[in-house]
Amino acid sequence: TNSGPWGRRRKRTGWEVQRRLGPPAGGEGEALELVEAARDELDRLGGHMLLGRYYLAVGERGKALPHLEYVLEHGGEHHFRRDAKALKGEMEA
């Protein structure tokens, strides 16, 4: 668990754990489940970031791009947006 607002503890979501470990061992299906089970926009951002990273890891850049673009459009100041921008920049280099 990690600290939520006002010092309360909350259970880590699947994407929070996977984000630290890299692409999910369960592959595309597991990553899609994380997006579909998202409780809020932050979970959705994490899921799309995970899918983008997964597709890049397996060499499917065309499938990665829409997920990275979702994060860029909805990420605001969150670090996922910075990560997506960096990955997209690497794709274009």
N, C-alpha and C positions, 0 to 999 in steps of 0.2 A: 504494500500500500504506500501511498504518498500523501503528503499534506494537501488538503484542499483549502478553500477559503476559511478564514478564521481558525486555522489550526486543526480543523476536522480532518479525519483520515478518510480516504476513499479507496476503493479497490481499483487496481490498475486494469485498464481495458486491454483487450487483445492486441490492439495496434500499438499501445504504449510499450508492451513487452517486445513485440516483433520489431518495433522501430530500433530498439537497441541491439537486436540480434541479426538484423539484415532481412533479406527476403524470406518469407515463410517456407518452412520445410514442406508444408502441405501444398506448395505451389500456388498456381493461379486460383484454384477453387477456394482455398483457405483465405487468400487475400480478398477475393470477391465477397466471401461471407462476412469478413470484417467490415467492408463498406456497407453491405446490406443491413448489418446489425448495428450500425452507428446510432448512438443515442443523441448526438448533437453535431453541430458543424465541426467542432474540433475532432471528433471521432471520424467524421467523413473526410476531413483534410488528411488525417493520418492514414486512413485507408487508401485514399487516392495516391498519396505519396508512396505508400508501400507497394501499390500496384505498379506505379511508374518505375520504382526501383527494381521490382521483380522483372518486369518486361525488359528493362535494360540489361539485367543480369543474364537473361536467356537470349539476348540478341534480337529482341523484337521491338526495335526503336519506334516503328509506326504505331504500335499499340501503347507504348509508354507515353507518347506525346499528349494525347487527350487527358491523361491523368495528371501529368505535370502542369498542363495548361489550366486544369480545374484548380489546382493548388495555387497557381499564380493569380488567377482571377478572384479567388475567395480567401486567400491566405492573410490578407492585411499585413500586419507587422509580425505575424507568427514566424518562428524560425523555419517552419515547413516551406514557407514562401521563398526564403533565402536558399534553402536546399534545392527546391525545384528549379529556381533560376540558375543555380550553379550547374545542375545536371543538364538542363536544357542548353546552357552555354557549351558544355562539353560535347553534347550531341551535334551542335552546329559547327564545332571547331574542326 
